[in-house]
Amino acid sequence: MTTPASPTRRIVTCPSCGGKSVYAPDNPYRPFCSERCKNLDFGAWASERYRVAAPPASPDADTDDGQAQH
């Protein structure tokens, strides 16, 4: 009879502090090592310190909501 394989506990680098973090279902903050690191990362996105590159706007898209004014 075979025994079921135990789930592997993968160790990854925390994207916030660079420390070790368990990447497993029992770590509710994964891939972060702690709630603090998760919140620091979320705060960086919320304050727009992290940005995703976007293609240049068209010349007629001169308002923040993307609607051209005529």
N, CA, C and O of each residue as an XYZ file, in Angstrom:
280
protein
N       0.837     -1.169      0.000
C       0.000      0.000      0.000
C       0.891      1.244      0.000
O       1.908      1.288      0.691
N       0.504      2.238     -0.770
C       1.297      3.464     -0.830
C       0.663      4.517      0.062
O      -0.555      4.548      0.243
N       1.488      5.359      0.606
C       0.987      6.455      1.426
C       0.875      7.690      0.550
O       1.685      7.889     -0.354
N      -0.120      8.516      0.813
C      -0.264      9.727      0.004
C       0.946     10.641      0.213
O       1.476     10.755      1.318
N       1.357     11.275     -0.852
C       2.501     12.190     -0.763
C       2.120     13.409      0.070
O       1.025     13.953     -0.074
N       3.012     13.820      0.921
C       2.754     15.025      1.705
C       2.972     16.240      0.815
O       3.841     16.236     -0.056
N       2.178     17.277      1.041
C       2.348     18.469      0.213
C       3.735     19.074      0.456
O       4.203     19.148      1.592
N       4.362     19.494     -0.604
C       5.691     20.080     -0.450
C       5.574     21.519      0.016
O       4.658     22.246     -0.367
N       6.499     21.901      0.831
C       6.538     23.271      1.333
C       7.683     23.979      0.617
O       8.853     23.801      0.954
N       7.332     24.757     -0.344
C       8.318     25.462     -1.142
C       8.713     26.760     -0.453
O       7.850     27.497      0.026
N       9.993     27.041     -0.399
C      10.493     28.284      0.174
C      10.831     29.229     -0.980
O      11.573     28.874     -1.895
N      10.274     30.427     -0.915
C      10.520     31.438     -1.944
C      11.043     32.707     -1.275
O      11.025     32.820     -0.050
N      11.496     33.636     -2.063
C      11.965     34.921     -1.553
C      10.780     35.874     -1.460
O      10.034     36.037     -2.425
N      10.608     36.498     -0.308
C       9.537     37.473     -0.126
C       9.804     38.659     -1.056
O      10.893     39.233     -1.022
N       8.824     39.034     -1.887
C       9.043     40.143     -2.817
C       9.223     41.492     -2.128
O       9.732     42.432     -2.738
N       8.817     41.596     -0.882
C       8.904     42.866     -0.183
C      10.221     43.039      0.567
O      10.911     44.042      0.383
N      10.576     42.069      1.411
C      11.768     42.219      2.259
C      12.951     41.376      1.804
O      14.077     41.600      2.249
N      12.712     40.417      0.929
C      13.787     39.563      0.449
C      14.090     38.387      1.354
O      15.007     37.615      1.074
N      13.340     38.236      2.432
C      13.532     37.113      3.345
C      12.903     35.837      2.815
O      12.348     35.816      1.717
N      12.992     34.785      3.592
C      12.411     33.502      3.195
C      10.923     33.480      3.525
O      10.487     33.984      4.560
N      10.162     32.888      2.620
C       8.718     32.792      2.793
C       8.252     31.416      2.352
O       8.697     30.900      1.327
N       7.351     30.822      3.131
C       6.792     29.518      2.779
C       5.663     29.747      1.786
O       4.706     30.468      2.065
N       5.793     29.120      0.621
C       4.753     29.234     -0.399
C       3.887     27.987     -0.310
O       4.097     27.006     -1.024
N       2.913     28.051      0.580
C       2.027     26.920      0.831
C       0.682     27.459      1.298
O       0.601     28.598      1.757
N      -0.377     26.655      1.186
C      -1.709     27.104      1.597
C      -1.806     27.550      3.056
O      -2.684     28.343      3.397
N      -0.922     27.054      3.917
C      -1.001     27.461      5.319
C      -0.366     28.834      5.575
O      -0.379     29.308      6.711
N       0.187     29.479      4.546
C       0.695     30.848      4.669
C      -0.300     31.770      3.966
O      -0.272     31.879      2.740
N      -1.177     32.434      4.719
C      -2.208     33.259      4.092
C      -1.654     34.498      3.390
O      -2.386     35.171      2.664
N      -0.377     34.807      3.595
C       0.218     36.005      2.994
C       1.067     35.695      1.776
O       1.666     36.602      1.198
N       1.132     34.410      1.366
C       2.010     34.016      0.270
C       1.774     34.863     -0.964
O       0.616     35.144     -1.273
N       2.762     35.271     -1.664
C       4.169     34.896     -1.580
C       4.957     35.710     -0.561
O       6.177     35.575     -0.466
N       4.267     36.550      0.200
C       4.942     37.364      1.206
C       5.169     36.558      2.473
O       4.501     35.550      2.704
N       6.113     37.004      3.295
C       6.437     36.261      4.511
C       5.537     36.645      5.680
O       5.427     35.892      6.647
N       4.892     37.806      5.602
C       4.090     38.268      6.724
C       3.005     39.237      6.255
O       3.006     39.695      5.113
N       2.097     39.530      7.152
C       1.051     40.503      6.852
C       1.661     41.876      6.594
O       1.197     42.614      5.725
N       2.699     42.214      7.349
C       3.365     43.508      7.184
C       3.901     43.665      5.758
O       3.663     44.686      5.113
N       4.623     42.656      5.269
C       5.179     42.734      3.915
C       4.078     42.813      2.868
O       4.203     43.552      1.892
N       3.009     42.065      3.059
C       1.892     42.101      2.117
C       1.273     43.502      2.086
O       0.976     44.027      1.014
N       1.081     44.104      3.263
C       0.496     45.437      3.344
C       1.416     46.510      2.776
O       0.939     47.465      2.163
N       2.727     46.371      2.968
C       3.669     47.326      2.387
C       3.578     47.300      0.863
O       3.593     48.351      0.222
N       3.484     46.118      0.290
C       3.373     45.985     -1.155
C       2.052     46.570     -1.649
O       2.020     47.293     -2.645
N       0.974     46.256     -0.954
C      -0.337     46.795     -1.336
C      -0.321     48.323     -1.268
O      -0.863     48.992     -2.148
N       0.299     48.871     -0.227
C       0.389     50.324     -0.087
C       1.172     50.965     -1.218
O       0.838     52.064     -1.662
N       2.220     50.283     -1.688
C       3.006     50.815     -2.799
C       2.160     50.890     -4.069
O       2.242     51.867     -4.813
N       1.349     49.863     -4.316
C       0.452     49.898     -5.479
C      -0.604     50.989     -5.301
O      -0.901     51.725     -6.242
N      -1.172     51.094     -4.095
C      -2.240     52.063     -3.854
C      -1.746     53.502     -3.988
O      -2.496     54.380     -4.416
N      -0.485     53.745     -3.623
C       0.053     55.105     -3.729
C       0.731     55.346     -5.078
O       1.352     56.388     -5.289
N       0.608     54.379     -5.987
C       1.122     54.457     -7.349
C       2.646     54.529     -7.424
O       3.187     55.107     -8.367
N       3.353     53.947     -6.435
C       4.803     53.840     -6.545
C       5.183     52.765     -7.547
O       6.252     52.830     -8.154
N       4.311     51.771     -7.726
C       4.501     50.757     -8.761
C       3.580     51.131     -9.909
O       2.435     51.530     -9.697
N       4.086     50.999    -11.115
C       3.264     51.327    -12.278
C       3.489     50.297    -13.364
O       4.583     49.749    -13.498
N       2.470     50.042    -14.121
C       2.555     49.142    -15.258
C       2.646     50.010    -16.504
O       1.827     50.907    -16.708
N       3.639     49.738    -17.331
C       3.823     50.534    -18.547
C       2.621     50.378    -19.470
O       2.056     49.292    -19.600
N       2.248     51.456    -20.093
C       1.121     51.451    -21.026
C       1.573     52.083    -22.334
O       2.499     52.893    -22.347
N       0.930     51.720    -23.420
C       1.294     52.359    -24.693
C       0.970     53.850    -24.628
O       0.091     54.259    -23.870
N       1.673     54.663    -25.416
C       1.395     56.109    -25.411
C      -0.060     56.384    -25.762
O      -0.661     55.695    -26.586
N      -0.601     57.390    -25.128
C      -1.989     57.774    -25.391
C      -2.084     58.420    -26.764
O      -1.122     59.011    -27.254
N      -3.241     58.301    -27.370
C      -3.454     58.943    -28.671
C      -3.512     60.459    -28.471
O      -3.840     60.915    -27.376
N      -3.207     61.238    -29.488
C      -3.185     62.696    -29.344
C      -4.514     63.292    -28.897
O      -4.529     64.335    -28.243
N      -5.633     62.648    -29.239
C      -6.926     63.209    -28.853
C      -7.386     62.732    -27.475
O      -8.475     63.104    -27.038
N      -6.599     61.929    -26.787
C      -6.950     61.467    -25.435
C      -6.255     62.382    -24.430
O      -5.274     61.991    -23.796
N      -6.769     63.599    -24.291
C      -6.104     64.579    -23.451
C      -6.758     64.773    -22.083
O      -6.423     65.722    -21.373
N      -7.668     63.909    -21.708
C      -8.266     63.988    -20.382
C      -7.945     62.725    -19.611
O      -7.598     61.700    -20.198
N      -8.060     62.800    -18.299
C      -7.747     61.648    -17.450
C      -8.679     60.471    -17.674
O      -8.258     59.326    -17.510
N      -9.920     60.710    -18.040
C     -10.868     59.602    -18.197
C     -10.814     58.983    -19.595
O     -11.586     58.073    -19.896
N      -9.914     59.466    -20.446
C      -9.743     58.862    -21.759
C     -10.712     59.373    -22.811
O     -10.666     58.927    -23.957
N     -11.591     60.305    -22.444
C     -12.545     60.851    -23.407
C     -12.012     62.175    -23.934
O     -11.648     63.055    -23.155
N     -11.967     62.314    -25.215
C     -11.474     63.540    -25.824
C     -12.486     64.657    -25.654
O     -13.696     64.433    -25.707
N     -11.982     65.847    -25.452
C     -12.869     66.998    -25.343
C     -12.915     67.687    -26.694
O     -11.883     67.829    -27.350
N     -14.099     68.119    -27.122
C     -14.263     68.774    -28.425
C     -14.782     70.155    -28.238
O     -14.989     70.875    -29.216
